[in-house]
Amino acid sequence: MHGHNCGTGYGWAFGRRPENFGFDAGAFWAGRGKSRGGPFGGGRMFDQGHLKFVILGLLAEKPRHGYEIIKEIEDKFGGMYSPSPGTVYPTLTMLEDLGYAKVTPEESGKKIYEITEEGRAHLAENQPLIDDIFAKIAEFAQNVFGEPMMDVHRGFKNIGRSIYAKNTSRSPEQIKKIVEILQRAATEIDAV
């Protein structure tokens, strides 16, 4: 798909990056623009203050590289959201400027970020807000990936298998019929 080797099966269609197959996470989360919105309201997944606390919380667990922070946040959202480096790295710089984090360069030239005592104190002062942020992340993950939604995910997988696994090419009439079925299904789901 798009020049990438899809390999066998349908993993490419059900991978961790839903925007790669037309899923608009922003529309999914309250009709906002692509990758916007989320469980925290507003136009972004996190406002800058919330992201600061999420990153500090992760650094309190252990020192991390910037890309490890991005990956851990993505994992907490089950792959449905990944903060951009253009959001994470300025936040790390801000935390460093505030004295809440420090950077230790490695021999390879990579930077490892570590929480400071001031950062731990700041976390402790804001623990109710931090608990709320992480509770919303957990609630989001449960609502999207919890057991009640597993039947929905299986349904999507079955649709993908039916559409993409057929070994023969489809005629324009068959494709038109598939589109009609999917549009009808979307209308019925909206009415639920």
Secondary structure, DSSP 8 states (H G I E B T S, - for coil): -TTS---SSSGGGGSS-GGGGT--HHHHTTT-STT---TT-SSSSS-HHHHHHHHHHHHHHS-B-HHHHHHHHHHHTTTS----HHHHHHHHHHHHHTTSEEEEE-TTS-EEEEE-HHHHHHHHHTHHHHHHHHHHHHHHHHHHHSHHHHHHHHHHHHHHHHHH--SS---HHHHHHHHHHHHHHHHHHHH-
